[in-house]
Amino acid sequence: MDTNLALPAHAASMTLTDLFDLFDLGCADDPQRRVSRWIGRAQPQPADRVFGGLLLAQSLVAAGRTAGPEQQAVSLQADFVAGVPTGGPLRWEVERVSDASSLCTRRSRLIDDAGNELFGAVSRWARVRADQPTYSSARPVEAPDPEGLPDLVDRFAGDERIPPWWRMARPVHFRHVTEPPYLTPAGEGDRQTTFLRATGPLPADHVLRAALVAYVTDMSVLEPAFVALGAARHLPGARILSLTHALTFHAQPDLGAWHQFDCRVESVAHGRAHGVGELFDPLGRHVATASQVGLVKVVR
């Protein structure tokens, strides 16, 4: 990869090709070392810090490149330690914590030029056990056909009250079932459903497919906090900042087709919210669960 490439700072959209280019990390030494080093690039939006979903995705890609080719992503547990500037390269270290033929563990750390950790994640990778039974109590909520719902760019493209990152064309279709709580409170309750689908064909690489799931699950897990609080997300001064993110893969999602993402906020206290999102494939199968804790600042 060319680490000097960057999306233009004024970019008003991002294609799927652009996103997979950002997932294309370069190894600075040897991926077989106990600790290997990797270089990635940031995207220009949001302008104030690197989008957390990109950090989740790159941490998985870097780790996955050191796992066995038959081992697929099982889980990710991540901590957002500090804001990551968008202006320079993203420097990753991947530690081989444990190795076995059926399961391995990797620790990914994003560090700054002084060696300080800005983001850390532990991921597990394992062989698929098709001989074992499956079960999930989770069921998708009733929702309309996503083909009849608008993308964010269709809802808000010309509304400058909303930051560009939330109204630009994206590499993944991102469609709310109900009006999102961006400028005014969006009804009552503590839940929100969105539909997700890549805007083009996906590579067969299971690492990149898992990274795409990590990327999109950081988009809306905590949005229901604003619904529960009767507040709006994009009023001046309102904010969400991720603190932790956990992701469990129950199967290997294929975001080349529509997936339903049912999110709920389970608690809001002292400016912190805890949310859970369950991802379902077109057949209604529960394929992944995301859990997030973040700082939520509301403006009355």
C-alpha positions as protocol buffer text, in pm:
chain_id: "A"
residue {
  index: 1
  type: MET
  ca { x: 0 y: 0 z: 0 }
}
residue {
  index: 2
  type: ASP
  ca { x: 105 y: 364 z: -49 }
}
residue {
  index: 3
  type: THR
  ca { x: 92 y: 529 z: 295 }
}
residue {
  index: 4
  type: ASN
  ca { x: 121 y: 871 z: 135 }
}
residue {
  index: 5
  type: LEU
  ca { x: -222 y: 843 z: -26 }
}
residue {
  index: 6
  type: ALA
  ca { x: -505 y: 1025 z: 150 }
}
residue {
  index: 7
  type: LEU
  ca { x: -860 y: 1118 z: 81 }
}
residue {
  index: 8
  type: PRO
  ca { x: -902 y: 1490 z: 8 }
}
residue {
  index: 9
  type: ALA
  ca { x: -978 y: 1696 z: 318 }
}
residue {
  index: 10
  type: HIS
  ca { x: -1291 y: 1833 z: 152 }
}
residue {
  index: 11
  type: ALA
  ca { x: -1425 y: 1488 z: 59 }
}
residue {
  index: 12
  type: ALA
  ca { x: -1805 y: 1495 z: 60 }
}
residue {
  index: 13
  type: SER
  ca { x: -1840 y: 1123 z: -2 }
}
residue {
  index: 14
  type: MET
  ca { x: -1658 y: 794 z: 37 }
}
residue {
  index: 15
  type: THR
  ca { x: -1686 y: 494 z: -193 }
}
residue {
  index: 16
  type: LEU
  ca { x: -1655 y: 130 z: -96 }
}
residue {
  index: 17
  type: THR
  ca { x: -1323 y: 121 z: -282 }
}
residue {
  index: 18
  type: ASP
  ca { x: -1202 y: 416 z: -72 }
}
residue {
  index: 19
  type: LEU
  ca { x: -1295 y: 228 z: 245 }
}
residue {
  index: 20
  type: PHE
  ca { x: -1122 y: -96 z: 149 }
}
residue {
  index: 21
  type: ASP
  ca { x: -815 y: 110 z: 58 }
}
residue {
  index: 22
  type: LEU
  ca { x: -818 y: 232 z: 420 }
}
residue {
  index: 23
  type: PHE
  ca { x: -839 y: -130 z: 534 }
}
residue {
  index: 24
  type: ASP
  ca { x: -526 y: -213 z: 330 }
}
residue {
  index: 25
  type: LEU
  ca { x: -260 y: -189 z: 599 }
}
residue {
  index: 26
  type: GLY
  ca { x: 110 y: -216 z: 524 }
}
residue {
  index: 27
  type: CYS
  ca { x: 337 y: -429 z: 744 }
}
residue {
  index: 28
  type: ALA
  ca { x: 646 y: -233 z: 850 }
}
residue {
  index: 29
  type: ASP
  ca { x: 846 y: -544 z: 945 }
}
residue {
  index: 30
  type: ASP
  ca { x: 747 y: -914 z: 959 }
}
residue {
  index: 31
  type: PRO
  ca { x: 392 y: -1036 z: 1036 }
}
residue {
  index: 32
  type: GLN
  ca { x: 542 y: -1354 z: 1185 }
}
residue {
  index: 33
  type: ARG
  ca { x: 718 y: -1167 z: 1466 }
}
residue {
  index: 34
  type: ARG
  ca { x: 577 y: -1181 z: 1820 }
}
residue {
  index: 35
  type: VAL
  ca { x: 505 y: -808 z: 1787 }
}
residue {
  index: 36
  type: SER
  ca { x: 456 y: -680 z: 1434 }
}
residue {
  index: 37
  type: ARG
  ca { x: 404 y: -323 z: 1320 }
}
residue {
  index: 38
  type: TRP
  ca { x: 149 y: -201 z: 1069 }
}
residue {
  index: 39
  type: ILE
  ca { x: 73 y: 133 z: 903 }
}
residue {
  index: 40
  type: GLY
  ca { x: -273 y: 259 z: 813 }
}
residue {
  index: 41
  type: ARG
  ca { x: -433 y: 584 z: 701 }
}
residue {
  index: 42
  type: ALA
  ca { x: -712 y: 794 z: 844 }
}
residue {
  index: 43
  type: GLN
  ca { x: -1021 y: 922 z: 669 }
}
residue {
  index: 44
  type: PRO
  ca { x: -1088 y: 1298 z: 665 }
}
residue {
  index: 45
  type: GLN
  ca { x: -1436 y: 1289 z: 820 }
}
residue {
  index: 46
  type: PRO
  ca { x: -1521 y: 1346 z: 1099 }
}
residue {
  index: 47
  type: ALA
  ca { x: -1267 y: 1627 z: 1083 }
}
residue {
  index: 48
  type: ASP
  ca { x: -1186 y: 1643 z: 1456 }
}
residue {
  index: 49
  type: ARG
  ca { x: -1080 y: 1279 z: 1513 }
}
residue {
  index: 50
  type: VAL
  ca { x: -1058 y: 943 z: 1340 }
}
residue {
  index: 51
  type: PHE
  ca { x: -1395 y: 767 z: 1327 }
}
residue {
  index: 52
  type: GLY
  ca { x: -1401 y: 491 z: 1587 }
}
residue {
  index: 53
  type: GLY
  ca { x: -1535 y: 237 z: 1341 }
}
residue {
  index: 54
  type: LEU
  ca { x: -1221 y: 274 z: 1130 }
}
residue {
  index: 55
  type: LEU
  ca { x: -1005 y: 204 z: 1437 }
}
residue {
  index: 56
  type: LEU
  ca { x: -1209 y: -109 z: 1512 }
}
residue {
  index: 57
  type: ALA
  ca { x: -1178 y: -223 z: 1150 }
}
residue {
  index: 58
  type: GLN
  ca { x: -804 y: -159 z: 1117 }
}
residue {
  index: 59
  type: SER
  ca { x: -735 y: -330 z: 1450 }
}
residue {
  index: 60
  type: LEU
  ca { x: -912 y: -641 z: 1316 }
}
residue {
  index: 61
  type: VAL
  ca { x: -732 y: -630 z: 981 }
}
residue {
  index: 62
  type: ALA
  ca { x: -390 y: -598 z: 1144 }
}
residue {
  index: 63
  type: ALA
  ca { x: -466 y: -883 z: 1384 }
}
residue {
  index: 64
  type: GLY
  ca { x: -626 y: -1100 z: 1118 }
}
residue {
  index: 65
  type: ARG
  ca { x: -319 y: -1079 z: 895 }
}
residue {
  index: 66
  type: THR
  ca { x: -121 y: -1255 z: 1170 }
}
residue {
  index: 67
  type: ALA
  ca { x: -382 y: -1530 z: 1232 }
}
residue {
  index: 68
  type: GLY
  ca { x: -406 y: -1856 z: 1043 }
}
residue {
  index: 69
  type: PRO
  ca { x: -592 y: -1834 z: 709 }
}
residue {
  index: 70
  type: GLU
  ca { x: -855 y: -2081 z: 834 }
}
residue {
  index: 71
  type: GLN
  ca { x: -919 y: -1883 z: 1155 }
}
residue {
  index: 72
  type: GLN
  ca { x: -1207 y: -1635 z: 1138 }
}
residue {
  index: 73
  type: ALA
  ca { x: -1297 y: -1348 z: 1370 }
}
residue {
  index: 74
  type: VAL
  ca { x: -1482 y: -1460 z: 1683 }
}
residue {
  index: 75
  type: SER
  ca { x: -1474 y: -1155 z: 1909 }
}
residue {
  index: 76
  type: LEU
  ca { x: -1329 y: -810 z: 1961 }
}
residue {
  index: 77
  type: GLN
  ca { x: -1299 y: -611 z: 2283 }
}
residue {
  index: 78
  type: ALA
  ca { x: -1176 y: -256 z: 2234 }
}
residue {
  index: 79
  type: ASP
  ca { x: -1094 y: 52 z: 2442 }
}
residue {
  index: 80
  type: PHE
  ca { x: -1085 y: 404 z: 2301 }
}
residue {
  index: 81
  type: VAL
  ca { x: -815 y: 563 z: 2515 }
}
residue {
  index: 82
  type: ALA
  ca { x: -772 y: 903 z: 2350 }
}
residue {
  index: 83
  type: GLY
  ca { x: -882 y: 1095 z: 2044 }
}
residue {
  index: 84
  type: VAL
  ca { x: -683 y: 1008 z: 1732 }
}
residue {
  index: 85
  type: PRO
  ca { x: -590 y: 1298 z: 1498 }
}
residue {
  index: 86
  type: THR
  ca { x: -681 y: 1262 z: 1131 }
}
residue {
  index: 87
  type: GLY
  ca { x: -369 y: 1429 z: 992 }
}
residue {
  index: 88
  type: GLY
  ca { x: -109 y: 1151 z: 999 }
}
residue {
  index: 89
  type: PRO
  ca { x: -50 y: 779 z: 957 }
}
residue {
  index: 90
  type: LEU
  ca { x: -202 y: 530 z: 1200 }
}
residue {
  index: 91
  type: ARG
  ca { x: 71 y: 317 z: 1359 }
}
residue {
  index: 92
  type: TRP
  ca { x: -35 y: -23 z: 1487 }
}
residue {
  index: 93
  type: GLU
  ca { x: 140 y: -289 z: 1693 }
}
residue {
  index: 94
  type: VAL
  ca { x: -1 y: -644 z: 1696 }
}
residue {
  index: 95
  type: GLU
  ca { x: 108 y: -886 z: 1968 }
}
residue {
  index: 96
  type: ARG
  ca { x: 66 y: -1262 z: 1932 }
}
residue {
  index: 97
  type: VAL
  ca { x: -80 y: -1326 z: 2278 }
}
residue {
  index: 98
  type: SER
  ca { x: -155 y: -1694 z: 2218 }
}
residue {
  index: 99
  type: ASP
  ca { x: -151 y: -1940 z: 1930 }
}
residue {
  index: 100
  type: ALA
  ca { x: -322 y: -2274 z: 1879 }
}
residue {
  index: 101
  type: SER
  ca { x: -442 y: -2453 z: 1570 }
}
residue {
  index: 102
  type: SER
  ca { x: -809 y: -2394 z: 1662 }
}
residue {
  index: 103
  type: LEU
  ca { x: -793 y: -2056 z: 1840 }
}
residue {
  index: 104
  type: CYS
  ca { x: -558 y: -1762 z: 1865 }
}
residue {
  index: 105
  type: THR
  ca { x: -558 y: -1431 z: 2052 }
}
residue {
  index: 106
  type: ARG
  ca { x: -417 y: -1101 z: 1928 }
}
residue {
  index: 107
  type: ARG
  ca { x: -370 y: -762 z: 2094 }
}
residue {
  index: 108
  type: SER
  ca { x: -375 y: -460 z: 1861 }
}
residue {
  index: 109
  type: ARG
  ca { x: -248 y: -123 z: 1986 }
}
residue {
  index: 110
  type: LEU
  ca { x: -258 y: 212 z: 1809 }
}
residue {
  index: 111
  type: ILE
  ca { x: 30 y: 427 z: 1931 }
}
residue {
  index: 112
  type: ASP
  ca { x: 139 y: 785 z: 1870 }
}
residue {
  index: 113
  type: ASP
  ca { x: 490 y: 905 z: 1787 }
}
residue {
  index: 114
  type: ALA
  ca { x: 579 y: 915 z: 2157 }
}
residue {
  index: 115
  type: GLY
  ca { x: 473 y: 555 z: 2212 }
}
residue {
  index: 116
  type: ASN
  ca { x: 151 y: 639 z: 2395 }
}
residue {
  index: 117
  type: GLU
  ca { x: -145 y: 408 z: 2339 }
}
residue {
  index: 118
  type: LEU
  ca { x: -446 y: 578 z: 2181 }
}
residue {
  index: 119
  type: PHE
  ca { x: -659 y: 268 z: 2118 }
}
residue {
  index: 120
  type: GLY
  ca { x: -632 y: -96 z: 2216 }
}
residue {
  index: 121
  type: ALA
  ca { x: -821 y: -412 z: 2121 }
}
residue {
  index: 122
  type: VAL
  ca { x: -803 y: -785 z: 2194 }
}
residue {
  index: 123
  type: SER
  ca { x: -945 y: -1011 z: 1924 }
}
residue {
  index: 124
  type: ARG
  ca { x: -1000 y: -1386 z: 1907 }
}
residue {
  index: 125
  type: TRP
  ca { x: -978 y: -1591 z: 1588 }
}
residue {
  index: 126
  type: ALA
  ca { x: -1093 y: -1952 z: 1552 }
}
residue {
  index: 127
  type: ARG
  ca { x: -1182 y: -2226 z: 1310 }
}
residue {
  index: 128
  type: VAL
  ca { x: -1549 y: -2254 z: 1220 }
}
residue {
  index: 129
  type: ARG
  ca { x: -1711 y: -2556 z: 1388 }
}
residue {
  index: 130
  type: ALA
  ca { x: -1991 y: -2644 z: 1148 }
}
residue {
  index: 131
  type: ASP
  ca { x: -2038 y: -2974 z: 1334 }
}
residue {
  index: 132
  type: GLN
  ca { x: -2161 y: -2794 z: 1646 }
}
residue {
  index: 133
  type: PRO
  ca { x: -2528 y: -2686 z: 1694 }
}
residue {
  index: 134
  type: THR
  ca { x: -2631 y: -2319 z: 1697 }
}
residue {
  index: 135
  type: TYR
  ca { x: -2894 y: -2129 z: 1895 }
}
residue {
  index: 136
  type: SER
  ca { x: -2991 y: -1767 z: 1960 }
}
residue {
  index: 137
  type: SER
  ca { x: -3282 y: -1624 z: 2155 }
}
residue {
  index: 138
  type: ALA
  ca { x: -3256 y: -1293 z: 1965 }
}
residue {
  index: 139
  type: ARG
  ca { x: -3515 y: -1214 z: 1699 }
}
residue {
  index: 140
  type: PRO
  ca { x: -3529 y: -911 z: 1468 }
}
residue {
  index: 141
  type: VAL
  ca { x: -3806 y: -661 z: 1532 }
}
residue {
  index: 142
  type: GLU
  ca { x: -4071 y: -609 z: 1268 }
}
residue {
  index: 143
  type: ALA
  ca { x: -3948 y: -354 z: 1016 }
}
residue {
  index: 144
  type: PRO
  ca { x: -4039 y: -232 z: 665 }
}
residue {
  index: 145
  type: ASP
  ca { x: -3857 y: -322 z: 347 }
}
residue {
  index: 146
  type: PRO
  ca { x: -3525 y: -132 z: 348 }
}
residue {
  index: 147
  type: GLU
  ca { x: -3552 y: -62 z: -25 }
}
residue {
  index: 148
  type: GLY
  ca { x: -3823 y: 195 z: 54 }
}
residue {
  index: 149
  type: LEU
  ca { x: -3617 y: 381 z: 316 }
}
residue {
  index: 150
  type: PRO
  ca { x: -3386 y: 678 z: 250 }
}
residue {
  index: 151
  type: ASP
  ca { x: -3012 y: 688 z: 315 }
}
residue {
  index: 152
  type: LEU
  ca { x: -2875 y: 963 z: 537 }
}
residue {
  index: 153
  type: VAL
  ca { x: -2750 y: 1149 z: 230 }
}
residue {
  index: 154
  type: ASP
  ca { x: -3107 y: 1150 z: 96 }
}
residue {
  index: 155
  type: ARG
  ca { x: -3247 y: 1282 z: 424 }
}
residue {
  index: 156
  type: PHE
  ca { x: -2988 y: 1545 z: 511 }
}
residue {
  index: 157
  type: ALA
  ca { x: -2750 y: 1615 z: 220 }
}
residue {
  index: 158
  type: GLY
  ca { x: -2825 y: 1988 z: 209 }
}
residue {
  index: 159
  type: ASP
  ca { x: -2877 y: 2048 z: 582 }
}
residue {
  index: 160
  type: GLU
  ca { x: -2566 y: 2226 z: 710 }
}
residue {
  index: 161
  type: ARG
  ca { x: -2690 y: 2203 z: 1068 }
}
residue {
  index: 162
  type: ILE
  ca { x: -2572 y: 1841 z: 1057 }
}
residue {
  index: 163
  type: PRO
  ca { x: -2196 y: 1767 z: 1042 }
}
residue {
  index: 164
  type: PRO
  ca { x: -2074 y: 1650 z: 699 }
}
residue {
  index: 165
  type: TRP
  ca { x: -1986 y: 1301 z: 825 }
}
residue {
  index: 166
  type: TRP
  ca { x: -2355 y: 1233 z: 895 }
}
residue {
  index: 167
  type: ARG
  ca { x: -2494 y: 1356 z: 561 }
}
residue {
  index: 168
  type: MET
  ca { x: -2232 y: 1249 z: 307 }
}
residue {
  index: 169
  type: ALA
  ca { x: -2260 y: 954 z: 68 }
}
residue {
  index: 170
  type: ARG
  ca { x: -2110 y: 650 z: 237 }
}
residue {
  index: 171
  type: PRO
  ca { x: -1963 y: 314 z: 132 }
}
residue {
  index: 172
  type: VAL
  ca { x: -2245 y: 140 z: 320 }
}
residue {
  index: 173
  type: HIS
  ca { x: -2615 y: 217 z: 282 }
}
residue {
  index: 174
  type: PHE
  ca { x: -2729 y: 330 z: 628 }
}
residue {
  index: 175
  type: ARG
  ca { x: -3107 y: 357 z: 657 }
}
residue {
  index: 176
  type: HIS
  ca { x: -3307 y: 439 z: 969 }
}
residue {
  index: 177
  type: VAL
  ca { x: -3652 y: 284 z: 997 }
}
residue {
  index: 178
  type: THR
  ca { x: -3776 y: 599 z: 1173 }
}
residue {
  index: 179
  type: GLU
  ca { x: -3653 y: 958 z: 1159 }
}
residue {
  index: 180
  type: PRO
  ca { x: -3322 y: 965 z: 1349 }
}
residue {
  index: 181
  type: PRO
  ca { x: -3290 y: 1197 z: 1652 }
}
residue {
  index: 182
  type: TYR
  ca { x: -3054 y: 1438 z: 1478 }
}
residue {
  index: 183
  type: LEU
  ca { x: -3217 y: 1780 z: 1510 }
}
residue {
  index: 184
  type: THR
  ca { x: -3532 y: 1714 z: 1713 }
}
residue {
  index: 185
  type: PRO
  ca { x: -3629 y: 1441 z: 1962 }
}
residue {
  index: 186
  type: ALA
  ca { x: -3751 y: 1128 z: 1781 }
}
residue {
  index: 187
  type: GLY
  ca { x: -4052 y: 1002 z: 1972 }
}
residue {
  index: 188
  type: GLU
  ca { x: -4035 y: 781 z: 2279 }
}
residue {
  index: 189
  type: GLY
  ca { x: -3862 y: 461 z: 2377 }
}
residue {
  index: 190
  type: ASP
  ca { x: -3506 y: 338 z: 2398 }
}
residue {
  index: 191
  type: ARG
  ca { x: -3464 y: 152 z: 2067 }
}
residue {
  index: 192
  type: GLN
  ca { x: -3374 y: 214 z: 1706 }
}
residue {
  index: 193
  type: THR
  ca { x: -3353 y: -3 z: 1395 }
}
residue {
  index: 194
  type: THR
  ca { x: -3135 y: 62 z: 1092 }
}
residue {
  index: 195
  type: PHE
  ca { x: -3060 y: -136 z: 776 }
}
residue {
  index: 196
  type: LEU
  ca { x: -2706 y: -178 z: 645 }
}
residue {
  index: 197
  type: ARG
  ca { x: -2574 y: -291 z: 309 }
}
residue {
  index: 198
  type: ALA
  ca { x: -2251 y: -230 z: 120 }
}
residue {
  index: 199
  type: THR
  ca { x: -2286 y: -15 z: -191 }
}
residue {
  index: 200
  type: GLY
  ca { x: -2102 y: -269 z: -406 }
}
residue {
  index: 201
  type: PRO
  ca { x: -1969 y: -625 z: -420 }
}
residue {
  index: 202
  type: LEU
  ca { x: -1747 y: -744 z: -135 }
}
residue {
  index: 203
  type: PRO
  ca { x: -1419 y: -934 z: -155 }
}
residue {
  index: 204
  type: ALA
  ca { x: -1418 y: -1298 z: -45 }
}
residue {
  index: 205
  type: ASP
  ca { x: -1153 y: -1217 z: 220 }
}
residue {
  index: 206
  type: HIS
  ca { x: -1318 y: -1299 z: 556 }
}
residue {
  index: 207
  type: VAL
  ca { x: -1088 y: -1056 z: 739 }
}
residue {
  index: 208
  type: LEU
  ca { x: -1209 y: -762 z: 532 }
}
residue {
  index: 209
  type: ARG
  ca { x: -1572 y: -871 z: 572 }
}
residue {
  index: 210
  type: ALA
  ca { x: -1531 y: -885 z: 951 }
}
residue {
  index: 211
  type: ALA
  ca { x: -1362 y: -544 z: 945 }
}
residue {
  index: 212
  type: LEU
  ca { x: -1658 y: -398 z: 755 }
}
residue {
  index: 213
  type: VAL
  ca { x: -1895 y: -527 z: 1024 }
}
residue {
  index: 214
  type: ALA
  ca { x: -1678 y: -368 z: 1293 }
}
residue {
  index: 215
  type: TYR
  ca { x: -1680 y: -41 z: 1099 }
}
residue {
  index: 216
  type: VAL
  ca { x: -2058 y: -17 z: 1062 }
}
residue {
  index: 217
  type: THR
  ca { x: -2149 y: -132 z: 1414 }
}
residue {
  index: 218
  type: ASP
  ca { x: -1989 y: 183 z: 1555 }
}
residue {
  index: 219
  type: MET
  ca { x: -2236 y: 407 z: 1370 }
}
residue {
  index: 220
  type: SER
  ca { x: -2552 y: 391 z: 1579 }
}
residue {
  index: 221
  type: VAL
  ca { x: -2535 y: 171 z: 1892 }
}
residue {
  index: 222
  type: LEU
  ca { x: -2573 y: 468 z: 2129 }
}
residue {
  index: 223
  type: GLU
  ca { x: -2812 y: 681 z: 1920 }
}
residue {
  index: 224
  type: PRO
  ca { x: -3114 y: 545 z: 2114 }
}
residue {
  index: 225
  type: ALA
  ca { x: -2979 y: 729 z: 2421 }
}
residue {
  index: 226
  type: PHE
  ca { x: -3100 y: 1053 z: 2262 }
}
residue {
  index: 227
  type: VAL
  ca { x: -3442 y: 899 z: 2201 }
}
residue {
  index: 228
  type: ALA
  ca { x: -3462 y: 782 z: 2563 }
}
residue {
  index: 229
  type: LEU
  ca { x: -3359 y: 1126 z: 2693 }
}
residue {
  index: 230
  type: GLY
  ca { x: -3587 y: 1322 z: 2459 }
}
residue {
  index: 231
  type: ALA
  ca { x: -3284 y: 1498 z: 2313 }
}
residue {
  index: 232
  type: ALA
  ca { x: -3128 y: 1559 z: 1969 }
}
residue {
  index: 233
  type: ARG
  ca { x: -2787 y: 1434 z: 1862 }
}
residue {
  index: 234
  type: HIS
  ca { x: -2667 y: 1717 z: 1640 }
}
residue {
  index: 235
  type: LEU
  ca { x: -2763 y: 2029 z: 1833 }
}
residue {
  index: 236
  type: PRO
  ca { x: -2454 y: 2244 z: 1901 }
}
residue {
  index: 237
  type: GLY
  ca { x: -2276 y: 2100 z: 2204 }
}
residue {
  index: 238
  type: ALA
  ca { x: -2431 y: 1751 z: 2188 }
}
residue {
  index: 239
  type: ARG
  ca { x: -2184 y: 1464 z: 2153 }
}
residue {
  index: 240
  type: ILE
  ca { x: -2118 y: 1091 z: 2161 }
}
residue {
  index: 241
  type: LEU
  ca { x: -1766 y: 967 z: 2240 }
}
residue {
  index: 242
  type: SER
  ca { x: -1703 y: 592 z: 2244 }
}
residue {
  index: 243
  type: LEU
  ca { x: -1519 y: 447 z: 2545 }
}
residue {
  index: 244
  type: THR
  ca { x: -1546 y: 73 z: 2485 }
}
residue {
  index: 245
  type: HIS
  ca { x: -1676 y: -149 z: 2206 }
}
residue {
  index: 246
  type: ALA
  ca { x: -1730 y: -524 z: 2214 }
}
residue {
  index: 247
  type: LEU
  ca { x: -1824 y: -729 z: 1910 }
}
residue {
  index: 248
  type: THR
  ca { x: -1914 y: -1098 z: 1897 }
}
residue {
  index: 249
  type: PHE
  ca { x: -1948 y: -1286 z: 1569 }
}
residue {
  index: 250
  type: HIS
  ca { x: -2205 y: -1566 z: 1589 }
}
residue {
  index: 251
  type: ALA
  ca { x: -2167 y: -1627 z: 1213 }
}
residue {
  index: 252
  type: GLN
  ca { x: -1989 y: -1455 z: 926 }
}
residue {
  index: 253
  type: PRO
  ca { x: -2214 y: -1168 z: 805 }
}
residue {
  index: 254
  type: ASP
  ca { x: -2224 y: -1083 z: 436 }
}
residue {
  index: 255
  type: LEU
  ca { x: -2302 y: -713 z: 413 }
}
residue {
  index: 256
  type: GLY
  ca { x: -2340 y: -748 z: 39 }
}
residue {
  index: 257
  type: ALA
  ca { x: -2706 y: -804 z: 134 }
}
residue {
  index: 258
  type: TRP
  ca { x: -2932 y: -604 z: 364 }
}
residue {
  index: 259
  type: HIS
  ca { x: -2873 y: -666 z: 735 }
}
residue {
  index: 260
  type: GLN
  ca { x: -3099 y: -535 z: 1011 }
}
residue {
  index: 261
  type: PHE
  ca { x: -2932 y: -370 z: 1311 }
}
residue {
  index: 262
  type: ASP
  ca { x: -3160 y: -348 z: 1616 }
}
residue {
  index: 263
  type: CYS
  ca { x: -3011 y: -120 z: 1882 }
}
residue {
  index: 264
  type: ARG
  ca { x: -3124 y: -38 z: 2235 }
}
residue {
  index: 265
  type: VAL
  ca { x: -2979 y: 172 z: 2514 }
}
residue {
  index: 266
  type: GLU
  ca { x: -2985 y: -20 z: 2840 }
}
residue {
  index: 267
  type: SER
  ca { x: -2878 y: 260 z: 3074 }
}
residue {
  index: 268
  type: VAL
  ca { x: -2776 y: 625 z: 3082 }
}
residue {
  index: 269
  type: ALA
  ca { x: -2610 y: 755 z: 3398 }
}
residue {
  index: 270
  type: HIS
  ca { x: -2369 y: 1038 z: 3483 }
}
residue {
  index: 271
  type: GLY
  ca { x: -2319 y: 1126 z: 3117 }
}
residue {
  index: 272
  type: ARG
  ca { x: -2237 y: 767 z: 3019 }
}
residue {
  index: 273
  type: ALA
  ca { x: -2455 y: 534 z: 2815 }
}
residue {
  index: 274
  type: HIS
  ca { x: -2448 y: 160 z: 2758 }
}
residue {
  index: 275
  type: GLY
  ca { x: -2599 y: 29 z: 2435 }
}
residue {
  index: 276
  type: VAL
  ca { x: -2641 y: -306 z: 2263 }
}
residue {
  index: 277
  type: GLY
  ca { x: -2696 y: -377 z: 1894 }
}
residue {
  index: 278
  type: GLU
  ca { x: -2796 y: -708 z: 1738 }
}
residue {
  index: 279
  type: LEU
  ca { x: -2725 y: -772 z: 1370 }
}
residue {
  index: 280
  type: PHE
  ca { x: -2949 y: -1002 z: 1163 }
}
residue {
  index: 281
  type: ASP
  ca { x: -2902 y: -1132 z: 810 }
}
residue {
  index: 282
  type: PRO
  ca { x: -3179 y: -1131 z: 543 }
}
residue {
  index: 283
  type: LEU
  ca { x: -3311 y: -1464 z: 675 }
}
residue {
  index: 284
  type: GLY
  ca { x: -3346 y: -1323 z: 1027 }
}
residue {
  index: 285
  type: ARG
  ca { x: -3048 y: -1514 z: 1163 }
}
residue {
  index: 286
  type: HIS
  ca { x: -2860 y: -1349 z: 1449 }
}
residue {
  index: 287
  type: VAL
  ca { x: -2506 y: -1306 z: 1310 }
}
residue {
  index: 288
  type: ALA
  ca { x: -2337 y: -1055 z: 1543 }
}
residue {
  index: 289
  type: THR
  ca { x: -2381 y: -858 z: 1867 }
}
residue {
  index: 290
  type: ALA
  ca { x: -2221 y: -524 z: 1948 }
}
residue {
  index: 291
  type: SER
  ca { x: -2203 y: -362 z: 2291 }
}
residue {
  index: 292
  type: GLN
  ca { x: -2077 y: -13 z: 2358 }
}
residue {
  index: 293
  type: VAL
  ca { x: -2016 y: 227 z: 2646 }
}
residue {
  index: 294
  type: GLY
  ca { x: -1973 y: 594 z: 2562 }
}
residue {
  index: 295
  type: LEU
  ca { x: -1993 y: 947 z: 2687 }
}
residue {
  index: 296
  type: VAL
  ca { x: -2318 y: 1111 z: 2586 }
}
residue {
  index: 297
  type: LYS
  ca { x: -2364 y: 1486 z: 2615 }
}
residue {
  index: 298
  type: VAL
  ca { x: -2714 y: 1621 z: 2556 }
}
residue {
  index: 299
  type: VAL
  ca { x: -2835 y: 1977 z: 2510 }
}
residue {
  index: 300
  type: ARG
  ca { x: -3175 y: 2065 z: 2645 }
}
